Amino acid sequence: MAFAISGGRVNDAYKPTGAVSTSLRLTDTATVAYQDLWKTQPHIRTVVSFLARNVAQLGLHTYRRVSDLDRERVTDHPLAQLLAQPNPYTTPYRFTEALVSDLAIYDNAILLKVKLPEQPMALLRLDPARVTPTGTNPFVPTGYLLGKQSFKPEDIIHFRGYSPVDARWGMSPMETLRNLLSEEHQATLYREQLWRNGARISGYLQRPADAPSWTSPAKERFRSQWQAQYSGDGSRPGGTPILEDGMTYVPAATSPRDAQYIESRKLTREEVTAAYHVPLPLVGILDHATYSNIVEQHKMLYQDCLGPYLQMIQQELALQLMPDFPDSDDLYIEFNLSEKLRGSFEEQAAQLQTAVGSPWMTRNEARARVNLPQVDGGDELVTPLNVTAGGQASPTDSAPPPIEAGSARALRAVEG
């Protein structure tokens, strides 16, 4: 099969938009940057931090494929050493946490390959809000611009999500949450103004039409006294209103119940969580949570929720970083996911005991788990007498052997 269409013809016909969004317009007068939304919107920060922290605690290991059935972990290869220490200033945990946070906030994460005096090769995080892709290729950037500094694609590791607008740059999930975040922004402003005014009920004063003429000094005096009495903080606000000239106070505020403030906050929290594909009970939304479904959703977390993030990071590092190292043809990178899916110690112990049919840990290994010193003879595996080859399946299975039918009848006859 032949490929007849050249890439140049596609590039000429399909130009990138060149529009890179780093902020969200919430109102006609308020445009907020993505990083400021993370800083000010508690639901955004809760979900983003949840994703980043759970991925960061997984170790990113390097393996060599020996055969189809065998592999070995590699620790002395330059690639493994780089992942173990991305740069002299950042731990692997903080490095991965920042990477996943950028993906969750911007749908883009950018790493710069650099050489430092302390390290022949290092990876530094670049803020996606300050980086702009350049070039006319509609599929990949031909350069990256940071301020006045331009970088080549081979100097950058670019993690990006999907965007129907520009294939070169991901689109933040916050764009989808624009309306909800706008409502939350307005509700926060309302609540802030309410408490700034002493949380008093809003309204207006109605003065009778036949009231005496109100001079400007008298009007200003009354206004100043009213504000000092019923707004702000201190000891005076909250007293009983004193009205003049037959005035009446007309409430004109919407109560939190009428505004469904609690329901809207709850809806925002759930919609933000759903937009990031996180199970609701795992971020504290326990309306329909039970012990059993929380346990199952915790298992699903590293399969359906974090699995795509892990796979993206592994494949992008294999594509954009691994070719820079020699002797890397049979290497691959993988998160140590098995540590999170093994279950509790009791579950692991029961599974291993059932699998091997006998004890699987020495006394010294057990003492090391509780930080106790070794003892003489503690390196021998103690096997109970009731566990032999072809005998009992478990050292905890101490039931007597079954009685045959003839022996059972004889025993009943003796007892009778």
NORHUVEN-V817340 format. One line per field, one symbol per residue. phi: phi as a letter, one per 40 degrees, with the letter a starting at -180 (. if undefined). A space follows every 10 residues. Layout:
BEGIN
phi->???
END
This chain:
BEGIN
phi->.bbccccccc cccbcccgcb cbabccbcbb bbcdcccccb cccccdcccc cccccccccc bbbbccacbb abcbbccdcc ccccadacbb cdcccccccc cccccbgaab bbcbbbdcac aabbcbcdcb bbcbhbccbb ccabbbgbcb bcdccbbbca ccaccaccac bcdccccdcc cccccccccc cccccccgfc cciacbbdcc cddbcccccc cccccccccb agbhccdhcc cbbbfgcbcb cabccdcccf cccccccccc ccccccfbdd ccbgcbcbcb cccccccccc dcbcccdccc cccccccccb bcccbcfbcb cabacccccc bcgccccccc ccccccgadb bccccccccb gbccbcgccc ccbdccbbcg cccacccbcc cccccccccc cccccc
END
